[in-house]
Amino acid sequence: MRRLLAILALCLLPVAALAVQPDEILPDPAQEARARAITRELRCVVCQSESIDDSNADIARDLRLLVRERITAGDTDEQALDFVVDRYGEYVLLRPPFNASNALLWLSGPILLLLGGAIAFGFIRGRARAARPEAKAPPPLSAAERQRLEALRSE
């Protein structure tokens, strides 16, 4: 059983490897750690659902190198991130800040959730009212209707 787990772990090991190539890694470990933190915050414009740190796309490699160049040039983390955002727009951020230009994006999920809940609540409540016997009680029969009913029963 241990051998099987070891083999499985070794098979999955390459999956855990990130897209950063050895020739991209900075010699200074502190700068490399800063670069990795920044590249985890940037979206790959080709893959869209993963960071440039995880992506193997050519543009992701170019952006990783660009971030490392900015850090090597002496930029702070914020300056390096702002440089990329200025060049490519807020779209490259995996977690864009909440502001007026993207408020609809941030608020659409909760608004749709509340709207769906209100519709479901109204639908369920309407069905519950329709199922109550006192809600559908028929009006009492008139004297003529009672006579006709008795005539039909006697036939």
Secondary structure, 3 states (H helix, E strand, C coil): CHHHHHHHHHHHHHHHCCCCCHHHCCCCHHHHHHHHHHHCCEECCCCCCCECCCCCCHHHHHHHHHHHHHHHCCCCHHHHHHHHHHHHCHHHECCCCCCHHHHHHHHHHHHHHHHHHHHHHHHHHHHHHHHCCHHHCCCCCCHHHHHHHHHHHHC
